[in-house]
């Protein structure tokens, strides 16, 4: 027991550094975020309905039934609502903290090397996308933590035959379904891949068993989540070519956006291998292992293929337009951040570079420094200095005005990112979907407006447009007759 406690203590400092790196930009910009307002609206409904919400109507013009994985909202519900509202940015880093402690203890147990475990933690932290994506409340880090535990448990069962590992894989696999949709999707793709690679139905059998347990554990609720997941995929399959369009102006190539995030994503689309520099540079040492130093150990081989398959998925879902609806490709590399870090350390510490180990060490250090600089630059530009996804003072004033109105107008929000924030802060009905099963009902306005706005307003019985003029001007909307109801800095309320 003392040894376990000591190992835990040794593994804690780097995990805490990761937490600091993830929360520090939010200490600078406390009101950044898009998805958080949706989660807080769901959380309100959870408390109001005293459990997993049923139908959700308040504020969502396209009403529906809650169909998001319930684990995250159930965890949030255990804390006072105002505390969650104020400190939402702490939850994702907390799950990543637990993941890092798990990584340290697992690596120490299989290598009996504290240095190996610490270096694996360090390279995981120096995986830019991990730090960047954990700056607001999402279930992503929870899902990735579960995914690491499930895949490792499967590998350990295959190596040892110990049924404890099998039980852990199945139960935590069920938790993946109830925690994060993208991770569940990754779970499917990895299960299929390893089933084919090893010509063994074990992996797909674990997936299916976990799926059934998730359905039973949730008393059938997961089937709603699955329906919403499929609905979301089908929606994006139809409109994926507009994924990174400006909602009003259209193709990125036809206008010069100031949005740093959109610029970054469009670079991914132009040259997919560039995704390595931003997401997981530690895939490169794994590629070296695959081609020049393939291991004899079956467990290490499986870790290699775990990383390689994630990279293949990333490239396919970025490079092939018809597959982009399966998710932002770089996210598949997030699923392999741990094994990529582990294998990079394994390559360095096992003397695979021979007389050039010193040179490899220098390269690792330079890559690590570059990764850290990448994190700081993106956090500064995409979070700290953000105004498009942040509740700014001007936005607050506009919300206060809307809140003061006796009759709440039915709103079309431009850009779409401010829809749930508007509902949360004003109570106004907004043209947005409450669930993912009905997301197709908003394709007139998202992700790209193709029809005349006046026709959209008439069809959906909308009263006004809430416009951020930093995103698009009134002239860009191409509406002939309108009346400005209220203007506060870059926010304008328009009656059409």
N, C-alpha and C positions, 0 to 999 in steps of 0.2 A: 504493500500500500504506500509505503514511504517513497519507493522508487517511482511509482506512478505519479505521486504528488510532485516529486522533484522534476520529473520530465514535463509535467504540466506547467510548472513555474518557469522552466527554461524556455518552453515554447510560447509563453505569453507575450514577452516584449515585442517581438516582430508582429504578432497578431494585433497588438494595440497600435503599433505604428501604421498598420494597414487601415485600421479604424480611423485614425487621425487623418490619413491621406484622403479617405473617402468622405469624411464629414467637413473637412476644413473649408472647401469652397462654399458649403451651405452655411457656414458660420459667417461668410462674407455676403452671401445672398440667400437669406432665410426663406424668401417667398418664391424661389424657383420651383418649377415643376408643372407637369401636365397631367399625368396619370393620377397623381396624388389626390386631386379634387374628385376624380371618379371614385377612388377608394374611400374617401371620406364620405361621399354621398351614400355609397353602399353601406358604410359603417353606421351612418345615421339610420338607415333603413333596418339594419340588423338590430340595433337597440330598440327602434320603434316597434318592429315586428317580433321582438324577443326571440331571435334565432335567425337562421339563414333566410334571407328575404324571399318572399313569393313574388307577387307582381310589384313592379316599380313604375310609378306614374309621375310623382312630384317633379316637375321641372322638365321632364323628358317628353317632348311632343310625340316622339315615337316610343310609346311605352312598351314594356315587355316584362319578362320574368327573369329574375337573377340567374345567370348561367355562367358565372365565373368560378374557378376552383375555390372552394370555401375555406381552405386551411388558413390563408393569410388573414382574411377578415375575422376568422374565429380567434386567431392569435391577437390581433389588434383589439378585439372586443374585451379582452381580459384587462385592459388598461383604461383608466379614465379618459373619456373622449377628448377633453381639452388638452391632456398631456400628449395624446397621439397627434392632435392637430398642431401642437407647438413643436413637437420633437419627432415628427414622422421620419426625418432623414436619418435617424439613429437605427431604425429597425433593420434595413438591408445590411449596413456595416456590421451589426450584431451577428446576423447569420453568417456573414463572411468570417467574422472572428471565430465562431464555432468551427467553421470549415477549416480554417488555418490551424486551430488546435488539433483537430482530427488529422490533418495532413502531417503535422509534426509527430504526433504519437504513432501514427501508422508507419511512417518512414523510419522512425527510430526502432520500432518493433521488428521490422523486417531487415534492417541493416545494422542495428546495434551501434549506430553512429550518430551522435548528437550533431556533429558538423554537417553530415549529409542531410539530416532533417532540417537544420537551420538554413542551409543553402537552398533546399527545396522550397521552404517557406519564402525565402528572399526572392527567388526567381518567380514564384507565383505572384508575389506582391508587385514585381516589376513586369507584370503582364498588363499593359495599359488599359485594355478594355474592362478588366475586372475592377480596377479602381474607379474608372470613369463612370461605369454603369451603376455603381452602388451609392450614388449621391442623392437618391430620393427613394421614397418608399415603394418598393415593388417586391413581389415574391420571387424574383429571379435568383437572388443569391441563395434563398431557401431551396429552390428547385435544383440548383447546381450542386449544392452540398449533398442533397439526397442522391443525386445522380452519381457522384463520385463514390458514395458509400455502396450504392446498388451494384455498379459495375465491378468494383473491387471485390465485393462479397461474392459475386458470380465467379470471378477469376479464382478466388481463394477456394471456393467449393470445388471447382474443376481440378484444382491442384491437390487438395487435401481430402476431399470426400466428406468433410465435416458438415453435417446437416444444419448446424447452427448458422453457418454462412448462407446456406440456402434459405433458411427461414428469414434471416435479416434481409436478404435480397428481395424476397417476395413481399414482405411487409413494408419495407421502405419504398419498394417499387409502387405499391398501392398508394403510398403517401405522395409520390410524385404526381400521380393523376389528380390528386386532390389539392395540389399546391400550385402548379405552374404548367400552362398549356404547352409552351414551346419545349420545355424539358420533357414532357410526356411524348411529344412528337419526336424529339431526339432519341428517347428511349426506344420508340418503335424502329427508327432507322438503324440504330446500333444493334438492336436485337436481330433484325433481318440480316444485317451485314455479318455479324459473327456466326449466325446460323449457317449462312452460305460459306463463309471462310473456313469454318471448322467442320462443316458437314455434320452438324449436330443440332437437333431441334431443342436442345436444352434452353438456349437463350430466348427463343420465341415462346417456349413453354412458360418460362418465368414471366415474360411480358404478359401473356394471356392470363396467367394465374393472378398476377398483380392487378390486372384490369378487372377481373371478376371480383376480387376482394374489395377493390375500390368501390365498385357498384354496390356490394353488400354493405360495406362500412358506412356508405353515405345514404343507405336506404333508397337507392335508385337515383339519387340526385345527380350522380356523376353522368348519367345519360343525358341530362339537360346540358351539362358542361360540354359533353361530346358533341351534341347537336349545335351548340353555339360555336364550338371550335371549327366544325365542318362548315357552318354558315360563314364564318369569318374567312376561311380559306377560299371558299367558292366566290365570295365577294372580291377578294384580292386577285383571284384568278382572272376575273372579268375586267378589272380596272388596273392591273399591275403596271401597265405602261405609263400610268399617270402617278405612280407612287411618289416620285420626287418632283412632280410638277408644282409650280406655283398655283395656288387654288384659283387665282384670277388670270394671271398672265400666261400660264401655260409652261411650255418646255423650258427647262433650265438653259438650254442652248440659245434661246431666243430673247433672253433678258439677263441682266447682271444682278444676281441676288446678293444681298449683304448678309444673308443668313449663313453663319459659319457651319452649322450642322448640315445644311443642304449642300454646301460646297464640298464638304467632306464626303458625304454619301455619293455624290456624283463622281468624285475621284475614284471611289471604289468601283463604280460601274464602268468607268473608262479603262481602268487597268486593275483587275481583281487581285493580282499578286500583291498590290500595294496594301491590301488589307493586312498583310503580315506586320507591316511597320506600325500600324495603329492598334492592332488587336493582340497578336501573340507571336512575337519574334522568336520565341523559344521552340517554335515548330522547326526552324532551320536546323538545329542540332539533331532533331529527330529524323529529318530527311537524310542527314549525314549517316546516322545509324542504319537506316533502311538500306542505303546504297553501298556503304563502305565498311560497316562494322555490325552486321546483323548478328544479334545475340543467339546463343544456343539455349539459354533459359527460356522455357515456354511462357512463364509469367511475364518476363520482360518483353518477349515477342508480342504478347497480347497488348501490353501498354503501348508499344510502338504502333500497332494497327489501330488502336483507339485514337491516337493523335492523327495518324494518316487519314483515317476515314473522316474525321471531323474536318480536316483540311480539304479533302475531296468534296465533301458536302458544301463547304464554304465556297469553293471555286465554282461548283456547278450552279448553286443558287444565286450567284452573282453574275457569272459569265453567260449563262443560258437564260434569256429573257422569259421563256415560258415556264421556268422553274422558280422564278423570283417570288412567286406567291407563297412559297414554302417557308418564307422567313428571311430576314436580313442575314445574308450569308455569314457575316463575321460572327454572328451569335453561336454558330456551331463550333467555332474555335474556343468559345467560352466554356463549352462542355468538356474540353480537354485541357484546360489550363493547368490542372494538377499533374496529369501524366507528362505533359510537355516539360514542366519545370523539373519533375523527378528525373526524367530521362536525360535532360540537359546536364544535370548534376552527375548522373550515372556516367555519362560519356566523359566528363572532365575528370572525375575522381578515380575511374578505373584504368587510367593510363592509356586510353585509346588513341591519344594524340602522340604518344611516344616522346621523342625529343622536342616536339613542338608544343608540349603542354603549357609552357610559359607563354607562348604566343596565343594559344587558345584562351588562356586565362585573361590576357589583356583584351582580346576580342570580346569575351564575356563581359568584362568590366565596361568596355565602351558601349556595348549593346544595352547593358543595364542602365548606364547613365543616359543614353539616348531615350530609353523607355521612360525613365523618370521625367526627363525634360518634356517628352511627348505628353505625359499625364498632366504636368503643370500647364503647358500651353493650351491644351484642349479644355482643361478645367477653367482656365482664365477666360478663354474666348467663348466657350459654350455654356458656362454656368455663371461665373462671377460677373462677367460683363453682359450677360444676356438681358434682353428686354422683351423679346418675343414670347418667351415662355415663363415670364416672371410677373408676379402681381406688383406692378409699379404704382407709385403714388397717383399718377393720372388715372390709372385703371381703377384704383380704390375710390377715387372721387366719382368716377362715372358709375361705379357700382352703388355708391351711396345715393346718387341721384335716382337710379332705377329702383332702389329699395324704397325710396320715399314716395314713389308713384302709387296712387290708390288702385288704379287698374294696371295690372302687369301686362306689358305688351308681349306678344309672341315674336320671338327674335330669331333672326338669322345672324350668326356670328361669323365674322371674317377677320382673322383666319380661324379655321376650325379648332385650333388648339385651345381657344379660350371658351369653348362651349360649356364644359362641365364646371369650370371656374366661375362662369357667369351664373349658372344655376345655383352653385353653392353659396355665392355671396349675395345674390339678389332675389332668388326664388322665382325669377321670371321663367316662363316656359320657353325652351330653346329647341330649335330644330336639330335634334341629335337623338341617337338611339340609346335606349336603356339597357338593351341586351345585344348579344352578338348574333342571335338567330335572325334578327331583323335589320342588320346593318345595311343590307341591300336597299332599304327604303330611303337611305340618305344619299344615294349615289348621284342624285341631281346636283348636290353641292360638295361632295367629298369623294375622292381627293381633288377633283378638278371640276369647276363649274363650266359646263358646255352650253346649257340652255340660257336664254335671256333671263336675267335676274327677276324682272317684273313678272314673267310667266311662273317662275318658281314661287315667288311670293304669293301669287294668286292661287296656284294649285294647292299649296300647303297652308293657306289662310294665315300668312305671316304678316305682322303689323309693321315691324321696323327692322333695320339692319344696324347691328353694333359693329363698327368698323375701326380697326387699328390702321391709321393712315401711314404708319411706318411700314406697313405691309403692302398696302395698296391705297391709291387715292380714290376719291369719289369718281373722278373722270375715268379711272380704270374699270369701274363697274358698268359703264356704258348705259346709264339710266337717264332718260330724257327729263322726266318730271320727278322731283323729289323735294323734300323739305327737311332742313337741318333742325332737329328738335333740341339737341344739346351738343356742344363741342367743348371738350376739356383736353387741351394740348393735342396729342395725336389721336385721341379717341373721339369719335363722332357718332351720334345717334341719328339715324336717317329714317324718315317716314317716306315710303314709296307709294 
